[in-house]
Amino acid sequence: MGGGIVELTVIYARNLNKKDLFSENDACVEFYIDPHHKQKTSVIESAVPIWNETFTLTYENEKVIHFHVFDQDLGGAIKKGIGNAKLDFSHLRRGHTEAHSLTLLASHLDLTPNGILDVAVTLKA
């Protein structure tokens, strides 16, 4: 099969379950194809965090990006999970970009939506 490069833009999140009692979530997104090579957005305090951050990911055979959205407090010492999602990009053709609105779920057992994460993915090579 072979590997390649994917460009990922984490655009924004909306309708996030609120984890902080007296302030907005300090939201960040952790993502990976290979769990040994995780990347993360900056932390934004907002009900609708807008990142517009672009990252490059490499892959071998796996063509699924895993996303974990957190409320990160106390300088990153405490992470409260908001939701998780996966994006299969195996159908994406080289040079093409797709935008996706991913439903964030608390776990694979709990199908209650905890928000929406908007991303764009481009298969570079």
All heavy atoms as an XYZ file, in Angstrom:
982
protein
N       0.818     -1.200      0.000
C       0.000      0.000      0.000
C       0.857      1.257      0.000
O       0.616      2.149     -0.760
C      -0.943      0.008      1.187
C      -2.176     -0.853      0.992
S      -3.363     -0.583      2.302
C      -4.469      0.523      1.483
N       1.812      1.350      0.920
C       2.676      2.512      0.948
C       2.115      3.641      1.767
O       0.946      3.661      2.111
N       2.979      4.588      2.078
C       2.592      5.711      2.918
C       2.446      6.987      2.135
O       2.489      7.004      0.912
N       2.277      8.066      2.877
C       2.116      9.363      2.251
C       1.989     10.466      3.266
O       2.283     10.292      4.451
N       1.538     11.609      2.772
C       1.416     12.819      3.581
C       0.000     13.369      3.471
O      -0.563     13.443      2.372
C       2.420     13.890      3.117
C       3.843     13.362      3.285
C       2.229     15.197      3.871
C       4.888     14.246      2.648
N      -0.551     13.758      4.615
C      -1.868     14.373      4.685
C      -1.714     15.740      5.332
O      -0.984     15.893      6.315
C      -2.831     13.517      5.544
C      -4.149     14.223      5.745
C      -3.057     12.173      4.921
N      -2.376     16.745      4.763
C      -2.428     18.071      5.380
C      -3.787     18.195      6.065
O      -4.824     17.979      5.436
C      -2.256     19.147      4.328
C      -2.198     20.544      4.906
C      -1.973     21.572      3.826
O      -2.984     22.042      3.250
O      -0.800     21.876      3.538
N      -3.771     18.522      7.346
C      -4.982     18.642      8.142
C      -5.111     20.068      8.644
O      -4.173     20.606      9.233
C      -4.929     17.679      9.336
C      -6.010     17.872     10.399
C      -7.377     17.461      9.864
C      -5.667     17.083     11.652
N      -6.260     20.683      8.411
C      -6.567     21.984      9.010
C      -7.695     21.777     10.013
O      -8.779     21.312      9.659
C      -6.984     23.012      7.947
O      -5.917     23.157      7.006
C      -7.283     24.370      8.584
N      -7.398     22.092     11.272
C      -8.412     22.073     12.319
C      -9.025     23.474     12.303
O      -8.347     24.458     12.625
C      -7.809     21.732     13.694
C      -8.886     21.741     14.766
C      -7.109     20.375     13.642
N     -10.276     23.578     11.894
C     -10.898     24.884     11.647
C     -11.532     25.436     12.923
O     -11.075     26.453     13.446
C     -11.917     24.787     10.500
C     -11.225     24.241      9.235
C     -12.545     26.155     10.232
C     -12.158     23.841      8.125
N     -12.577     24.791     13.413
C     -13.231     25.264     14.634
C     -14.121     24.177     15.212
O     -14.347     23.147     14.592
C     -14.016     26.551     14.394
C     -15.307     26.404     13.617
C     -16.537     26.438     14.275
C     -15.314     26.262     12.240
C     -17.727     26.310     13.574
C     -16.494     26.140     11.524
C     -17.697     26.164     12.199
O     -18.870     26.042     11.507
N     -14.622     24.438     16.426
C     -15.575     23.525     17.075
C     -16.791     24.331     17.499
O     -16.704     25.543     17.736
C     -14.935     22.853     18.284
N     -17.920     23.635     17.604
C     -19.166     24.299     18.005
C     -20.016     23.339     18.812
O     -19.808     22.129     18.763
C     -19.926     24.813     16.788
C     -20.168     23.764     15.728
C     -20.520     24.423     14.372
N     -20.182     23.561     13.284
C     -21.032     22.738     12.680
N     -22.300     22.691     13.057
N     -20.645     21.975     11.689
N     -20.930     23.909     19.553
C     -21.858     23.133     20.397
C     -21.133     22.194     21.367
O     -21.615     21.101     21.654
C     -22.833     22.323     19.537
C     -23.623     23.184     18.581
O     -23.936     24.331     18.874
N     -23.936     22.647     17.423
N     -19.964     22.624     21.843
C     -19.199     21.793     22.776
C     -19.878     21.742     24.137
O     -20.355     22.770     24.637
C     -17.781     22.345     22.963
C     -16.874     22.335     21.740
C     -15.538     22.980     22.081
C     -16.683     20.917     21.220
N     -19.919     20.549     24.741
C     -20.400     20.439     26.114
C     -19.481     21.234     27.017
O     -18.262     21.109     26.929
C     -20.430     18.980     26.564
C     -21.655     18.255     26.081
O     -22.438     18.787     25.301
N     -21.822     17.039     26.531
N     -20.071     22.033     27.860
C     -19.295     22.895     28.749
C     -18.752     22.075     29.920
O     -19.490     21.373     30.595
C     -20.164     24.042     29.253
C     -19.384     25.106     29.944
C     -20.215     26.325     30.197
C     -19.358     27.237     31.049
N     -19.807     28.516     31.218
N     -17.435     22.177     30.145
C     -16.785     21.437     31.224
C     -16.407     22.335     32.399
O     -16.226     21.858     33.502
C     -15.528     20.726     30.708
C     -15.820     19.665     29.673
C     -16.578     18.522     30.283
C     -16.897     17.444     29.268
N     -17.600     16.319     29.843
N     -16.243     23.634     32.144
C     -15.884     24.569     33.210
C     -17.145     25.165     33.809
O     -18.079     25.531     33.093
C     -14.993     25.698     32.682
C     -13.576     25.235     32.405
O     -13.184     24.191     32.952
O     -12.875     25.920     31.643
N     -17.161     25.313     35.119
C     -18.334     25.808     35.820
C     -18.508     27.317     35.652
O     -19.605     27.804     35.405
C     -18.230     25.447     37.305
C     -19.494     25.563     38.136
C     -20.639     24.774     37.518
C     -19.235     25.076     39.549
N     -17.406     28.072     35.773
C     -17.514     29.532     35.798
C     -16.901     30.229     34.589
O     -16.868     31.448     34.548
C     -16.864     30.070     37.075
C     -17.533     29.554     38.318
C     -16.896     28.631     39.137
C     -18.813     29.959     38.665
C     -17.514     28.147     40.276
C     -19.441     29.483     39.798
C     -18.791     28.566     40.606
N     -16.399     29.474     33.625
C     -15.811     30.099     32.441
C     -16.036     29.198     31.231
O     -16.561     28.099     31.346
C     -14.311     30.336     32.650
O     -13.619     29.105     32.770
N     -15.624     29.689     30.079
C     -15.738     28.891     28.860
C     -14.699     27.767     28.881
O     -13.719     27.829     29.615
C     -15.496     29.779     27.626
C     -16.493     30.913     27.467
C     -17.915     30.440     27.231
O     -18.119     29.288     26.808
O     -18.837     31.227     27.470
N     -14.915     26.759     28.053
C     -13.920     25.707     27.905
C     -12.605     26.290     27.417
O     -12.594     27.249     26.640
C     -14.390     24.664     26.876
C     -15.484     23.775     27.401
O     -15.565     23.495     28.586
N     -16.331     23.305     26.506
N     -11.516     25.725     27.868
C     -10.185     26.009     27.324
C      -9.893     24.851     26.384
O      -9.213     23.891     26.745
C      -9.145     26.079     28.446
C      -9.507     27.131     29.492
O      -9.619     28.298     29.111
O      -9.697     26.766     30.661
N     -10.439     24.946     25.182
C     -10.476     23.798     24.277
C      -9.193     23.648     23.470
O      -8.584     24.636     23.037
C     -11.662     23.923     23.330
N      -8.800     22.380     23.297
C      -7.715     22.039     22.385
C      -8.062     20.698     21.748
O      -8.883     19.935     22.269
C      -6.373     21.980     23.093
S      -6.204     20.668     24.285
N      -7.441     20.436     20.609
C      -7.682     19.202     19.869
C      -6.369     18.447     19.751
O      -5.378     18.995     19.281
C      -8.235     19.481     18.454
C      -8.528     18.174     17.723
C      -9.462     20.369     18.510
N      -6.378     17.207     20.195
C      -5.241     16.310     20.011
C      -5.637     15.343     18.907
O      -6.776     14.869     18.885
C      -4.968     15.568     21.310
C      -3.744     14.688     21.278
C      -3.521     14.019     22.617
O      -4.186     12.984     22.863
O      -2.714     14.538     23.403
N      -4.715     15.037     17.996
C      -5.052     14.180     16.861
C      -3.832     13.388     16.431
O      -2.698     13.767     16.712
C      -5.604     15.018     15.697
C      -4.700     16.136     15.310
C      -3.722     15.947     14.354
C      -4.806     17.369     15.924
C      -2.862     16.977     14.014
C      -3.956     18.405     15.593
C      -2.979     18.205     14.633
N      -4.106     12.269     15.743
C      -3.012     11.429     15.273
C      -3.527     10.395     14.284
O      -4.710     10.068     14.256
C      -2.335     10.712     16.453
C      -3.264      9.813     17.232
C      -3.457      8.486     16.872
C      -3.977     10.299     18.328
C      -4.331      7.666     17.582
C      -4.840      9.486     19.042
C      -5.013      8.174     18.663
O      -5.874      7.356     19.363
N      -2.617      9.894     13.487
C      -2.831      8.681     12.708
C      -2.137      7.546     13.458
O      -2.728      6.527     13.741
C      -2.285      8.819     11.270
C      -3.057      9.912     10.522
C      -2.371      7.487     10.526
C      -2.502     10.274      9.170
N      -0.888      7.783     13.803
C      -0.095      6.844     14.605
C      -0.085      7.365     16.045
O       0.353      8.491     16.287
C       1.326      6.787     14.049
C       2.275      5.929     14.860
O       1.919      5.492     15.968
O       3.398      5.705     14.380
N      -0.575      6.594     17.013
C      -0.645      7.094     18.397
C       0.707      7.457     19.006
O       0.762      8.134     20.020
C      -1.318      5.955     19.174
C      -1.269      4.769     18.301
C      -1.096      5.234     16.891
N       1.800      7.058     18.366
C       3.132      7.431     18.850
C       3.562      8.802     18.339
O       4.628      9.297     18.705
C       4.161      6.378     18.441
C       3.898      5.050     19.067
N       3.288      4.021     18.382
C       4.121      4.595     20.317
C       3.174      2.979     19.181
N       3.658      3.299     20.364
N       2.759      9.410     17.475
C       3.076     10.718     16.890
C       1.876     11.657     16.980
O       1.339     12.095     15.963
C       3.526     10.554     15.434
C       4.775      9.757     15.303
N       4.765      8.407     15.045
C       6.074     10.114     15.435
C       6.011      7.971     15.008
N       6.823      8.984     15.250
N       1.463     11.972     18.198
C       0.315     12.852     18.415
C       0.715     14.309     18.220
O       1.843     14.705     18.507
C      -0.239     12.659     19.822
C      -0.840     11.286     20.041
C      -1.372     11.115     21.443
C      -1.958      9.727     21.616
N      -2.485      9.514     22.969
N      -0.244     15.096     17.731
C      -0.071     16.545     17.599
C      -1.269     17.212     18.266
O      -2.279     16.575     18.535
C       0.025     16.949     16.133
C       1.250     16.378     15.435
C       1.374     16.900     14.027
O       1.417     18.105     13.803
N       1.431     15.987     13.064
N      -1.152     18.522     18.480
C      -2.203     19.222     19.213
C      -2.283     20.681     18.768
O      -1.273     21.304     18.442
C      -1.862     19.088     20.692
C      -2.624     19.889     21.638
C      -2.196     19.526     23.056
C      -1.730     20.737     23.761
N      -1.677     20.612     25.195
N      -3.515     21.200     18.782
C      -3.734     22.621     18.501
C      -3.363     23.452     19.721
O      -3.104     22.907     20.798
C      -5.210     22.906     18.173
O      -5.990     22.636     19.342
C      -5.707     22.076     16.997
N      -3.416     24.744     19.554
C      -3.284     25.642     20.697
C      -4.558     25.554     21.540
O      -5.571     25.014     21.096
C      -3.060     27.081     20.222
O      -4.119     27.484     19.381
N      -4.498     26.059     22.754
C      -5.643     26.077     23.662
C      -6.360     27.410     23.492
O      -5.729     28.468     23.540
C      -5.193     25.896     25.130
C      -6.378     25.982     26.073
C      -4.467     24.568     25.295
N      -7.682     27.358     23.280
C      -8.473     28.580     23.091
C      -9.647     28.565     24.056
O     -10.424     27.606     24.090
C      -8.976     28.696     21.645
C      -7.782     28.818     20.692
C      -9.926     29.878     21.497
C      -8.142     28.954     19.245
N      -9.781     29.640     24.826
C     -10.910     29.778     25.751
C     -12.060     30.445     25.013
O     -12.046     31.644     24.747
C     -10.525     30.608     26.978
C     -11.657     30.713     27.979
C     -11.307     31.532     29.211
O     -10.153     31.952     29.354
O     -12.223     31.763     30.009
N     -13.068     29.629     24.655
C     -14.204     30.148     23.892
C     -15.287     29.083     23.825
O     -15.002     27.892     23.847
C     -13.758     30.509     22.470
O     -14.872     30.875     21.681
N     -16.534     29.527     23.702
C     -17.647     28.594     23.477
C     -17.577     28.035     22.058
O     -18.053     26.932     21.800
C     -18.977     29.302     23.705
N     -16.986     28.808     21.142
C     -16.801     28.378     19.753
C     -15.342     28.631     19.380
O     -15.017     29.645     18.751
C     -17.751     29.131     18.794
C     -17.575     28.636     17.366
C     -19.195     28.987     19.234
N     -14.433     27.746     19.792
C     -13.013     27.978     19.506
C     -12.707     27.877     18.017
O     -13.142     26.944     17.350
C     -12.308     26.865     20.289
C     -13.340     25.824     20.505
C     -14.662     26.522     20.537
N     -11.990     28.879     17.519
C     -11.573     28.914     16.110
C     -10.058     28.791     16.088
O      -9.348     29.659     16.589
C     -12.033     30.220     15.430
C     -13.554     30.318     15.483
C     -11.522     30.272     13.995
C     -14.103     31.664     15.024
N      -9.571     27.703     15.493
C      -8.140     27.474     15.424
C      -7.575     27.869     14.062
O      -6.577     28.562     13.993
C      -7.816     26.001     15.703
C      -8.063     25.597     17.108
C      -7.252     25.838     18.182
C      -9.190     24.888     17.610
N      -7.813     25.311     19.318
C      -9.008     24.718     18.996
C     -10.342     24.360     17.025
C      -9.919     24.057     19.806
C     -11.253     23.697     17.822
C     -11.036     23.551     19.196
N      -8.126     27.369     12.991
C      -7.565     27.551     11.646
C      -6.075     27.237     11.629
O      -5.278     27.989     11.065
C      -7.836     28.966     11.115
C      -9.204     29.068     10.497
O      -9.688     28.117      9.889
N      -9.842     30.204     10.668
N      -5.708     26.120     12.258
C      -4.321     25.689     12.324
C      -4.122     24.503     11.392
O      -4.934     23.579     11.378
C      -3.936     25.311     13.755
C      -3.992     26.486     14.706
C      -3.649     26.116     16.148
O      -2.979     25.084     16.379
O      -4.062     26.871     17.046
N      -3.030     24.531     10.623
C      -2.757     23.494      9.637
C      -1.536     22.678     10.063
O      -0.536     23.241     10.504
C      -2.539     24.115      8.250
O      -3.734     24.839      7.893
C      -2.270     23.061      7.191
N      -1.645     21.363      9.898
C      -0.612     20.424     10.321
C      -0.341     19.431      9.191
O      -1.209     19.170      8.369
C      -1.071     19.640     11.556
C      -1.424     20.506     12.718
C      -2.706     21.021     12.839
C      -0.487     20.810     13.688
C      -3.052     21.825     13.920
C      -0.816     21.609     14.769
C      -2.096     22.117     14.881
N       0.855     18.868      9.204
C       1.225     17.810      8.266
C       1.362     16.512      9.038
O       2.042     16.468     10.066
C       2.552     18.157      7.561
O       2.391     19.393      6.858
C       2.944     17.065      6.584
N       0.693     15.468      8.538
C       0.763     14.154      9.154
C       1.269     13.162      8.111
O       0.933     13.287      6.928
C      -0.618     13.694      9.629
C      -1.277     14.477     10.750
C      -2.093     15.621     10.202
C      -2.166     13.552     11.528
N       2.048     12.210      8.549
C       2.485     11.148      7.659
C       1.756      9.861      8.033
O       1.330      9.694      9.172
C       4.002     10.921      7.741
O       4.351     10.598      9.080
C       4.765     12.163      7.282
N       1.608      8.996      7.048
C       0.953      7.716      7.314
C       1.674      6.614      6.554
O       2.348      6.864      5.558
C      -0.531      7.767      6.935
C      -0.795      7.935      5.463
C      -0.946      6.833      4.634
C      -0.892      9.198      4.897
C      -1.185      6.991      3.281
C      -1.131      9.361      3.552
C      -1.278      8.258      2.749
O      -1.515      8.413      1.409
N       1.526      5.401      7.059
C       2.056      4.213      6.375
C       0.889      3.495      5.720
O       0.612      3.722      4.569
C       2.803      3.320      7.367
C       4.110      3.921      7.850
C       5.081      4.242      6.711
O       5.189      3.449      5.747
O       5.716      5.304      6.773
N       0.205      2.661      6.470
C      -0.937      1.928      5.918
C      -2.266      2.440      6.466
O      -3.274      2.421      5.785
C      -0.796      0.427      6.200
C       0.403     -0.144      5.488
O       0.644      0.171      4.329
N       1.173     -0.967      6.174
N      -2.265      2.850      7.721
C      -3.483      3.347      8.390
C      -3.921      4.655      7.749
O      -3.114      5.567      7.572
C      -3.194      3.557      9.879
C      -4.347      4.081     10.681
C      -5.399      3.026     10.991
O      -5.117      1.832     10.838
O      -6.496      3.422     11.382
N      -5.196      4.775      7.417
C      -5.719      5.996      6.801
C      -6.917      6.512      7.595
O      -7.958      6.831      7.047
C      -6.094      5.746      5.346
C      -4.878      5.497      4.466
C      -5.249      5.449      3.017
C      -4.019      5.282      2.158
N      -4.353      5.262      0.732
N      -6.727      6.590      8.921
C      -7.751      7.109      9.819
C      -7.089      8.106     10.760
O      -6.066      7.804     11.374
C      -8.417      5.974     10.636
C      -9.397      6.548     11.647
C      -9.117      4.993      9.719
N      -7.686      9.293     10.865
C      -7.212     10.300     11.830
C      -8.124     10.233     13.039
O      -9.349     10.253     12.913
C      -7.232     11.719     11.227
C      -6.406     11.773      9.939
C      -6.689     12.726     12.252
C      -6.529     13.081      9.184
N      -7.528     10.147     14.222
C      -8.255     10.099     15.488
C      -8.188     11.489     16.125
O      -7.111     12.088     16.184
C      -7.621      9.076     16.430
C      -7.584      7.705     15.847
N      -8.525      6.750     16.146
C      -6.724      7.120     14.964
C      -8.250      5.643     15.487
N      -7.164      5.844     14.759
N      -9.322     11.971     16.616
C      -9.410     13.293     17.237
C      -9.919     13.161     18.668
O     -10.856     12.404     18.925
C     -10.401     14.183     16.472
C     -10.006     14.468     15.056
C     -10.424     13.634     14.032
C      -9.222     15.561     14.747
C     -10.066     13.884     12.721
C      -8.859     15.823     13.433
C      -9.279     14.983     12.422
N      -9.312     13.916     19.577
C      -9.755     13.995     20.964
C      -9.814     15.477     21.325
O      -8.789     16.166     21.255
C      -8.800     13.266     21.906
C      -8.582     11.837     21.526
N      -9.548     10.868     21.700
C      -7.534     11.219     20.944
C      -9.088      9.721     21.257
N      -7.870      9.902     20.784
N     -10.984     15.964     21.687
C     -11.149     17.365     22.083
C     -11.211     17.408     23.606
O     -11.950     16.649     24.228
C     -12.418     17.986     21.459
C     -12.587     19.433     21.900
C     -12.344     17.896     19.939
N     -10.401     18.300     24.186
C     -10.274     18.420     25.639
C     -10.578     19.832     26.100
O     -10.392     20.794     25.349
C      -8.832     18.129     26.087
C      -8.371     16.739     25.843
C      -7.601     16.431     24.739
C      -8.680     15.728     26.732
C      -7.152     15.142     24.509
C      -8.239     14.431     26.525
C      -7.474     14.139     25.412
N     -10.986     19.947     27.343
C     -10.951     21.201     28.086
C      -9.685     21.090     28.929
O      -9.578     20.212     29.773
C     -12.189     21.352     28.974
C     -12.098     22.561     29.873
O     -11.583     23.601     29.421
O     -12.515     22.462     31.036
N      -8.698     21.941     28.646
C      -7.393     21.839     29.291
C      -7.209     22.996     30.266
O      -7.219     24.152     29.868
C      -6.294     21.840     28.232
C      -4.933     21.574     28.781
C      -3.941     21.251     27.682
O      -4.273     20.624     26.703
N      -2.726     21.688     27.858
N      -7.048     22.679     31.546
C      -6.933     23.698     32.587
C      -5.589     23.627     33.298
O      -4.857     22.654     33.180
C      -8.049     23.521     33.619
C      -9.420     23.832     33.036
O      -9.504     24.696     32.156
O     -10.394     23.182     33.438
N      -5.302     24.669     34.085
C      -4.111     24.742     34.933
C      -2.829     24.471     34.165
O      -2.029     23.615     34.525
C      -4.229     23.790     36.129
C      -5.368     24.095     37.104
C      -5.443     23.021     38.169
C      -5.173     25.458     37.731
N      -2.641     25.221     33.087
C      -1.418     25.092     32.311
C      -1.237     23.743     31.659
O      -0.126     23.334     31.385
N      -2.319     23.044     31.430
C      -2.248     21.748     30.765
C      -2.208     20.577     31.720
O      -2.180     19.429     31.305
N      -2.194     20.856     33.038
C      -2.087     19.778     34.021
C      -3.367     18.941     34.101
O      -3.313     17.758     34.400
C      -1.760     20.348     35.393
N      -4.505     19.545     33.834
C      -5.784     18.832     33.922
C      -6.457     18.863     32.557
O      -6.689     19.925     31.991
C      -6.710     19.474     34.978
C      -6.058     19.421     36.355
C      -8.067     18.781     34.988
C      -6.827     20.169     37.418
N      -6.768     17.673     32.028
C      -7.488     17.554     30.763
C      -8.820     16.883     31.042
O      -8.862     15.772     31.564
C      -6.719     16.679     29.777
C      -5.513     17.277     29.168
C      -4.968     16.276     28.156
C      -3.716     16.741     27.505
N      -3.204     15.728     26.564
N      -9.902     17.580     30.692
C     -11.234     16.991     30.809
C     -11.733     16.701     29.394
O     -11.837     17.608     28.578
C     -12.180     17.949     31.530
C     -11.802     18.185     32.994
C     -12.719     19.183     33.636
C     -12.058     20.533     33.503
N     -12.765     21.620     34.142
N     -12.028     15.434     29.122
C     -12.451     15.049     27.788
C     -13.811     15.620     27.425
O     -14.745     15.560     28.215
N     -13.901     16.191     26.237
C     -15.173     16.686     25.710
C     -15.750     15.668     24.725
O     -16.911     15.300     24.815
C     -15.008     18.063     25.040
C     -14.592     19.108     26.079
C     -16.297     18.470     24.324
C     -14.247     20.453     25.502
N     -14.936     15.204     23.791
C     -15.430     14.229     22.831
C     -14.359     13.731     21.888
O     -13.282     14.328     21.772
N     -14.673     12.640     21.205
C     -13.753     11.980     20.284
C     -14.437     11.768     18.939
O     -15.652     11.642     18.869
C     -13.342     10.613     20.840
C     -12.800     10.704     22.240
O     -11.873     11.442     22.505
N     -13.401      9.959     23.157
N     -13.606     11.691     17.896
C     -14.113     11.393     16.558
C     -13.003     10.749     15.740
O     -11.821     10.832     16.105
C     -14.599     12.669     15.865
N     -13.394     10.116     14.640
C     -12.442      9.527     13.701
C     -12.803      9.976     12.299
O     -13.972     10.189     11.995
C     -12.498      7.999     13.745
C     -12.039      7.380     15.025
C     -12.165      5.863     14.929
C     -11.826      5.221     16.245
N     -11.966      3.751     16.173
N     -11.779     10.079     11.445
C     -11.994     10.434     10.045
C     -11.194      9.479      9.166
O      -9.965      9.455      9.222
C     -11.553     11.875      9.780
C     -11.607     12.348      8.330
C     -13.024     12.287      7.787
C     -11.056     13.753      8.204
N     -11.904      8.690      8.379
C     -11.283      7.763      7.427
C     -11.055      8.536      6.124
O     -12.006      9.024      5.514
C     -12.214      6.575      7.200
C     -11.641      5.536      6.260
O     -10.728      5.850      5.472
O     -12.125      4.400      6.314
N      -9.791      8.633      5.708
C      -9.496      9.364      4.472
C      -9.018      8.419      3.356
O      -8.411      8.861      2.374
C      -8.478     10.491      4.729
C      -7.130     10.033      5.213
C      -6.104      9.783      4.324
C      -6.895      9.865      6.567
C      -4.868      9.360      4.774
C      -5.662      9.455      7.031
C      -4.641      9.194      6.124
N      -9.326      7.135      3.464
C      -8.858      6.151      2.487
C      -9.411      6.397      1.076
O      -8.798      5.997      0.096
C      -9.187      4.736      2.947
O     -10.576      4.566      3.088
N     -10.542      7.057      0.976
C     -11.167      7.318     -0.324
C     -10.642      8.597     -0.990
O     -10.902      8.847     -2.164
C     -12.679      7.457     -0.151
C     -13.029      8.639      0.704
N     -12.928      8.610      2.076
C     -13.433      9.885      0.371
C     -13.258      9.804      2.550
N     -13.578     10.583      1.538
N      -9.898      9.406     -0.246
C      -9.445     10.718     -0.739
C      -8.372     10.549     -1.826
O      -7.442      9.762     -1.674
C      -8.891     11.523      0.435
C      -8.666     13.015      0.232
C      -9.951     13.720     -0.178
C      -8.134     13.627      1.522
N      -8.520     11.293     -2.911
C      -7.554     11.257     -4.005
C      -6.480     12.323     -3.802
O      -6.750     13.395     -3.261
C      -8.259     11.475     -5.336
C      -9.213     10.343     -5.677
C      -9.767     10.426     -7.088
N      -9.790     11.744     -7.658
C     -10.886     12.399     -8.027
N     -12.061     11.852     -7.874
N     -10.806     13.598     -8.552
N      -5.289     12.015     -4.257
C      -4.154     12.928     -4.136
C      -4.482     14.294     -4.736
O      -5.044     14.395     -5.820
C      -2.933     12.339     -4.841
C      -1.687     13.217     -4.683
C      -0.480     12.579     -5.258
N      -0.183     11.402     -4.445
C       0.551     10.399     -4.849
N       1.057     10.385     -6.053
N       0.779      9.379     -4.045
N      -4.172     15.344     -3.974
C      -4.398     16.709     -4.434
C      -5.787     17.246     -4.134
O      -6.054     18.417     -4.352
N      -6.671     16.415     -3.624
C      -8.041     16.840     -3.330
C      -8.198     17.170     -1.850
O      -7.596     16.550     -0.992
C      -9.045     15.750     -3.719
C      -9.194     15.611     -5.204
N     -10.338     15.956     -5.867
C      -8.328     15.196     -6.146
C     -10.177     15.750     -7.159
N      -8.957     15.282     -7.352
N      -9.036     18.164     -1.578
C      -9.332     18.584     -0.210
C     -10.808     18.330      0.071
O     -11.654     18.588     -0.783
C      -9.033     20.085     -0.023
O      -7.662     20.315     -0.308
C      -9.356     20.549      1.390
N     -11.077     17.825      1.267
C     -12.451     17.631      1.714
C     -12.635     18.289      3.071
O     -11.762     18.188      3.935
C     -12.786     16.145      1.855
C     -12.931     15.415      0.550
C     -13.371     13.980      0.740
O     -13.464     13.496      1.883
O     -13.626     13.332     -0.293
N     -13.777     18.951      3.238
C     -14.155     19.519      4.537
C     -15.099     18.538      5.219
O     -15.937     17.903      4.554
C     -14.838     20.865      4.345
N     -14.948     18.409      6.534
C     -15.776     17.480      7.292
C     -16.236     18.124      8.592
O     -15.456     18.826      9.248
C     -14.992     16.206      7.648
C     -14.641     15.388      6.464
N     -15.467     14.413      5.967
C     -13.544     15.410      5.664
C     -14.898     13.855      4.917
N     -13.726     14.440      4.707
N     -17.483     17.878      8.952
C     -18.027     18.231     10.267
C     -18.173     16.924     11.028
O     -19.012     16.090     10.683
C     -19.382     18.924     10.134
O     -19.230     20.179      9.520
N     -17.332     16.745     12.040
C     -17.277     15.490     12.787
C     -18.049     15.615     14.093
O     -17.831     16.547     14.860
C     -15.827     15.129     13.091
C     -14.888     15.071     11.886
C     -13.447     14.903     12.347
C     -15.300     13.947     10.956
N     -18.936     14.664     14.344
C     -19.671     14.638     15.607
C     -18.766     14.071     16.688
O     -18.181     12.994     16.529
C     -20.937     13.767     15.475
O     -21.761     14.328     14.449
C     -21.712     13.722     16.783
N     -18.638     14.812     17.781
C     -17.806     14.396     18.911
C     -18.640     13.568     19.878
O     -19.695     14.019     20.332
C     -17.235     15.617     19.625
C     -16.330     16.503     18.767
C     -16.055     17.819     19.475
C     -15.040     15.780     18.434
N     -18.172     12.368     20.182
C     -18.855     11.477     21.110
C     -17.984     11.274     22.343
O     -16.755     11.255     22.245
C     -19.136     10.130     20.457
C     -19.946     10.177     19.155
C     -20.049      8.786     18.549
C     -21.323     10.768     19.403
N     -18.634     11.084     23.506
C     -17.880     10.881     24.751
C     -17.074      9.589     24.686
O     -15.951      9.531     25.173
C     -18.818     10.866     25.946
N     -17.640      8.545     24.082
C     -16.946      7.270     23.925
C     -17.661      6.474     22.840
O     -18.725      6.874     22.369
C     -16.950      6.482     25.235
O     -18.238      5.955     25.493
N     -17.083      5.335     22.450
C     -17.738      4.509     21.430
C     -18.995      3.846     21.984
O     -19.809      3.332     21.232
C     -16.764      3.468     20.871
C     -16.332      2.440     21.859
N     -15.348      2.690     22.787
C     -16.759      1.183     22.083
C     -15.184      1.612     23.532
N     -16.026      0.684     23.135
N     -19.180      3.883     23.308
C     -20.385      3.322     23.926
C     -21.479      4.366     24.152
O     -22.651      4.029     24.244
C     -20.028      2.677     25.273
C     -19.023      1.529     25.208
C     -18.650      1.065     26.610
C     -19.567      0.382     24.383
N     -21.084      5.626     24.253
C     -22.027      6.721     24.501
C     -22.200      7.507     23.207
O     -21.305      8.231     22.793
C     -21.497      7.630     25.613
C     -22.453      8.764     25.962
O     -23.475      8.925     25.271
O     -22.163      9.491     26.920
N     -23.342      7.379     22.565
C     -23.577      8.015     21.268
C     -24.219      9.391     21.382
O     -24.715      9.924     20.401
C     -24.429      7.090     20.399
C     -23.809      5.712     20.138
C     -24.730      4.878     19.261
C     -22.437      5.839     19.513
N     -24.184      9.990     22.583
C     -24.707     11.337     22.772
C     -23.712     12.343     22.193
O     -22.541     12.337     22.571
C     -24.906     11.631     24.274
O     -25.728     10.616     24.827
C     -25.532     12.996     24.479
N     -24.133     13.214     21.269
C     -23.210     14.203     20.704
C     -22.734     15.198     21.762
O     -23.532     15.706     22.544
C     -24.033     14.909     19.632
C     -25.275     14.115     19.455
C     -25.463     13.294     20.679
N     -21.436     15.451     21.774
C     -20.835     16.422     22.691
C     -20.303     17.639     21.958
O     -19.566     18.424     22.531
C     -19.697     15.770     23.490
C     -20.221     14.883     24.597
O     -21.388     14.939     24.947
N     -19.355     14.067     25.138
N     -20.645     17.776     20.692
C     -20.205     18.920     19.902
C     -19.847     18.498     18.492
O     -19.944     17.325     18.124
N     -19.414     19.482     17.709
C     -19.027     19.272     16.315
C     -17.638     19.874     16.118
O     -17.360     20.989     16.568
C     -20.003     19.976     15.346
C     -21.450     19.529     15.584
C     -19.589     19.778     13.890
C     -21.747     18.109     15.204
N     -16.774     19.138     15.423
C     -15.436     19.609     15.071
C     -15.355     19.713     13.558
O     -15.630     18.735     12.855
C     -14.370     18.643     15.595
C     -12.927     18.969     15.254
C     -12.500     20.278     15.926
C     -12.012     17.834     15.661
N     -14.992     20.888     13.048
C     -14.872     21.102     11.607
C     -13.408     21.088     11.210
O     -12.589     21.815     11.790
C     -15.525     22.416     11.208
C     -17.043     22.320     11.234
O     -17.604     21.895     10.234
O     -17.645     22.628     12.291
N     -13.098     20.243     10.217
C     -11.727     20.088      9.739
C     -11.723     20.026      8.211
O     -12.765     19.794      7.588
C     -11.066     18.806     10.303
C     -11.007     18.840     11.828
C     -11.754     17.553      9.820
N     -10.536     20.215      7.626
C     -10.333     19.997      6.192
C      -9.097     19.127      6.037
O      -8.108     19.304      6.769
C     -10.146     21.324      5.471
N      -9.171     18.178      5.096
C      -8.081     17.235      4.880
C      -7.713     17.243      3.402
O      -8.581     17.186      2.536
C      -8.498     15.810      5.291
C      -7.370     14.828      5.086
C      -8.956     15.770      6.728
N      -6.378     17.290      3.134
C      -5.865     17.218      1.768
C      -4.834     16.106      1.704
O      -3.912     16.067      2.517
C      -5.177     18.541      1.353
O      -6.105     19.613      1.525
C      -4.712     18.498     -0.083
N      -4.993     15.206      0.743
C      -3.995     14.169      0.525
C      -2.915     14.763     -0.357
O      -3.169     15.111     -1.508
C      -4.648     12.946     -0.130
C      -3.782     11.704     -0.262
C      -3.329     11.215      1.114
C      -4.553     10.612     -0.976
N      -1.710     14.913      0.198
C      -0.615     15.564     -0.517
C       0.202     14.580     -1.347
O       0.659     14.910     -2.423
C       0.314     16.290      0.466
C      -0.362     17.423      1.185
C      -0.836     18.455      0.226
C      -0.398     19.821      0.599
N      -0.838     20.827     -0.348
N       0.467     13.413     -0.781
C       1.314     12.440     -1.504
C       0.973     11.038     -1.033
O       0.400     10.841     -0.001
C       2.785     12.730     -1.238
